[in-house]
Amino acid sequence: MIEIPDQLVLTGPEARVLGALMEKRRTTPDVYPMTLKAVTTACNQSTSRDPVVDYDERLVDDTLGRLKAKGLVRMVHPGAGERSTKFRHVVDEALGLDDAATAVLCVLLLRGPQTAAELKARTERIHRFDSTGQAEAALQDLADHHRNLAVQLERLPGHKERRWQQLLTEPDTATDTATATATATATDAATAGTSAQHAAPAISELVDKISALERRLDQLVEALGDLVDVTDPHDVTDPHDVTYPNDGTTSSDS
């Protein structure tokens, strides 16, 4: 019988190592159980991981030891002709999970909060769900587990579906950051709209002032008559160039 702590809380590295073992048991059974090097490579792969990490073997080895102490991983000592100790997970045995629940928990550990539809697609190589409803049923099994292994999150602004999050790991800022980012985006959009509304009268006032200045300039030119010839500002390459009709010379800053 497997004994696991009453308060089962995983760190980020523990969740990644455990998820990698759970995944590779189904996707690469020929090389399972796994060596320390293989587990490290599985943790650091750039596909099907969020976030992508760069663990060294020492960290992974220490993490495997902690998972073993928590009753979630076992060591497989070298057999005849073998030199390396290998590792396998026993999550399904320890927590009493079926294949479906184990599959969605695995992907939640590896990739963070996801919708049921995303989990259906991303568990394809681990466990096949014929419908999103079946994936939702597996998620509900995790939520109803006596250890409360998963929870459905509130819908993010701008998103149609609610996501699920596993509850084995320590509370981190991943979900809070995603929520905060979405909220900040919505807030920024609202602020931008408000700013535009406030800016509109100022722009209108500026346009009126420019029009008034143009009228004053026209009046001034008319009053001066032939004393000065002001070229259309749209035709002036250098605004400092002004032609004086008295001597035909051009004044320009040096």
N, C-alpha and C positions, 0 to 999 in steps of 0.2 A: 504494500500500500504506500502511495506517495504522500509524504507530509509536506505541506507548504504553509508558510506563515499566515496568520490570520489577517495581518495588514500587508497585503502584497502590492508593493509600489515599485515600479521600475524607473530607472534613470533613462535618459535619452540613449546612451550607448547600449544599455541592456535591452531596450526596445528594438534597436536596430539589429543587434546580434541575434536576438530571439526571432525576429521577423525573417531574417536571412536564413536561419536554419529551417524555419517552417516552410519557407518558399522552396528552398532547394531540395527538401525531402520529396516534394511532388514533381518539381521540374527537372531535376537531375538525379534520379534515384540510383543510377549506376555509380555515382561517386559520393554516396551518402551512406553512413555518417561522414562528417567532413573533418579534414585536418585544420589546424590553426590557420595555416596560410590560405586555405580555401575559404574559410569563414571570413577572414579579413578582406579577401578579394570580393566576396559577395556583399559585404557591408559597404564597400567603397565603389561599387559599380555605379555608373552614371545614368543608367536606365532604370525605370520603375522605382526610383528612390526620390524622396522629398523630405528633407533637403539632401543634397549630395554631400558626403562626408569624406574625410581622409584620415581614417584610423590607422595607427601602426599596430603591429602584432602584439606588442606589450599591453596596449590598452585592451585589445580584443581578448587576450589571454586572461587578464584580470577580470574582465567583464564576464567571461565564461565561468570563471570561478565563483563569482557572485551569483550568477544564475543557477549554478549547481547547488549552492547553499540554499537558494530559495525553492529548490525542488522542481525547477523547470527545464534543466539540462542535465544530461548524464555523460560521463566520459566512457569511451570505448577503448580499452587498453589494447596495445598492439598485439596482433596475433602472429602466427607463424609466418615468417617472411616479411613482416611489416616492422617499420621503425617508428612511426608517428602515432601518438595518441589522437583519437578522433572524438568528435562530439555529435550528439543528437539531442533534439528537443523532446520533451514529454508533456507539452502544454495540454494536448488533448486528453491525456490520461490524468494529469494533475487537476485540471479544471472540469473534467467530465464533458467535453465538447465533441459534437459530431463533426463530420468532415466539412459540412457547409459553414457552420459557425467558426470552425478553425480557419477556413479559407478567408472569410471576410475580416476576421481579427488579424490575420497575417498581413493583409494588404493595408489595413488601417495602421498597423505598427510601422510599416515601411513607407507609407505615403501620406499619412496624416488624414484629416477630415475629408470625407468624400460623400457624394450622393449614392443612393442605392443603385442608380443606373451606372454610375462610374464603377462601382464595385462589381457589378455584374460583368462588365466588360473586362475589368482588370484581374479578375480571378479565373479567367477562362482556362489558363494552363494549370491551375491548382485544383479547381472544382468547377464543374460546369453548372450554371444556373440556366434553366430554360426560359425564365422570365425575370423581370425586375421584381415582381411580387415574391418570387422565391428568395431573392437576395434580401428583400425587406424582412421576410420571415426569419432568415438567419440572423439578421441584425437585431430583430426583436428578441430572439432567443438570448443574445448577448445582453440586451438591456434587462431582460427578466431574470438573468442569472443571479444567484444569491450574492455574488460578489459585484454585481452591477458593472459589467464589463464594457458597456457602450451606452451612449446617450445620443439622442437626436438634437442637434443644435437649432437655434433660432435661424430663420431664413435671413440671409444677408441682403442688404438693399440692392435691388437690381437683379436678384437671382430668383428663379422660379421654384427651385427645389431646395429642400432642407438637407443639410449634410449630417453625417454620423461621425462621431469621434469615439475612439476606444478610451477606456478609463483606467488602463493598467499603468500608464506612465504618470510621472509626477506632473502636476499642473504646470504647463509652460506657457510661453507667450505666443506660440504659433497661431492658435485660434484667435486670441485677443488681438494679435497684430493684424490678421486678415480682416477681422471685424472692424478694427479701428481704421484700417486703410480704406475699406469700403465706406465707412461712415464719414471719414475725412474727405473722400472724393465727393460724396453727396453734399457735404457741408460746403466744400470749395465751390461746387457748381452753384449752390444756392447763393453763396457769398458773391460769386462772379455776377450772377443775375442781378443781385441787389446793387452791386457797385455800378453795373451798367445803367441801372435805373437812375442812380444818383448822378452819374456822369453825364447823362443826356442833357439836363438843363444847363450844365456848365459848358458843354460843347456848343449848345445853341446860343448861349450868351457870348461866347468867344466869336462865333460866326457874325453875330450882330455888331460886335465891336470892330471886327475887320471891315465889315461893310461900311460902317460909319467913317472909319479912317480913309477908306478908298474915296468916299464922297468928299471928305475934307481935302484930300489930295487933288481931286479933280477941280474943286473950287479954287485951290491955291494956284494950280497951273493956269487956270482961266484968268485969274487976277493978274498973274505975272506976264501973261501974253507971250511976246517973243523973247523975253529975257532968258528963258531957259526952255530947252527942248527935252522933255522926259520921255524916254523910249518905253514902250510896253514892257513891263517887267518879265513877261514870258519870253521875250526875244533877247533878253540880256544874258550873255554868257557869264560875264563878271559884273555883279551888282555895283561894283565900284566904278565901272566905266560909264561916264556921262559925257555926252558931246555938247559943247558950248558953241552956239551959232556965231558968236562974235569973232572967234579966231579959228574955229574949225579944229581945235586941238582936243585931245582926249586926256582926261586926268585919270590916273590909275595908281593904286598903292604899290609901292615897290616891295 
